[in-house]
Structures are given as structure tokens and as C-alpha cells.
């Protein structure tokens, strides 16, 4: 999750403090439509698995806790 948090900080340089695991990344505009595919690519790289966008919903990307559970639970 450190790489995900670092990516979010890179995309949001004004971000102060930690990102809460249940903070809504979309509502907080930490991930926007312009960066979404890059976010998916990052998750694929970290997990070593392909993400089929037809098999997921936006809620799978909404919080760090859900991202961890859905995509990174076996990626360490």
C-alpha cells in the first residue's frame, strides 16, 4: 500500500497527512477520471495480475481498504 499512497501523493502534491484507509478517494478527488487508468495500471503492476474492467465496479477503487482487499490482498 505504500506504493499506492506514494502515487496518490505524487498526483496530489497538496495532500497533507496520512490517507485514511476508509477515505473515499473519488469523492476526495484523489483519483480522478484523468488518472484512473494509470491507477489501474499501478494496481496491476503491484499485484502482478490483470484487472478486467468488466469484472469490477467503481466501488472496488473507492477506498484504500477496498483496493487492498480487492486487488492487493495477496500482493504484499
Secondary structure by P-SEA (a helix, b strand, c coil): caaaaaaaaaacccccccccccccccccccccccaaaaaaaaaaaaaccccccccccccccccaaaaaaccccccc
